[in-house]
Amino acid sequence: MPPTAHVYTLGDLPVCDVRTTWRMLADVPHYSDADLVAVGDFLVCRAELRADGRQPFAGPRELVEWTGSLSGRSCRRMRQVARLVHDGSQSPMESLTRLLLLEAGLPEPELNADIYDRAGGHLARADLLYRVQRVIPEFDGDQHRTSRAQHARDRERLKALRNEGYEVVQADLRTLTDARAGQEFVAEVERALVQRGMRR
């Protein structure tokens, strides 16, 4: 355990503070950099985006400063990871989808961004948004496919967004677990961005 760890007792169980736990995950062999970013995103997620309204465990800048003071194994890796952490992600899958776009060299999208129609009415909240180009990359979990009510809401939402000139590019679990599917998703997002005026 790192010498800077803060250990607390939860019932009869000794537990580390969240930053130390996050740091220790870097030494777990199967944890990728993307996994560590997703955990970091959870730690800094803004209260208004949390279902329970809980305040964030830390701020993005705080994590960057904290990792800068680390020494020992994996410290360089943690510093690189901390620079990718964002406080606007509501789920690990949103985090991983965002990272897929960034790793391909695409710009950082807005996260959980509100979209309004021409009359000023609230239209939707986009997981990820390129506002200027009106392109919405988003991750659809199983509930979007297996729930009839959710599917019906999704259809209405997509129709409303398209009527306002937005293009939605959907990702799913296969996008994040299959390299070819991930490349196809990124290519589709890039094509939409370029067609709508983004310069590469």
Buried (B, 14 or more C-beta within 10 A) or exposed (E): EBEBEEEEEEEEEEEBBBBBEBBBBBEEEEBEBBBBBBBBBBBBBBEEBEEEEEEBBBBBEBBBEBBEEBEEEBBEBBBEBBEBBBBBBBBBBBBBBBBBBBEBEBEEBBBBBEBEEEEEEEBBEBBBBBEEBBBBBBBBEEEBEEEEEBEEEBEEBBEBBEEBEBBBBBBBBEBBEEEEBBEBBBEBBBEBBEEBEBEE
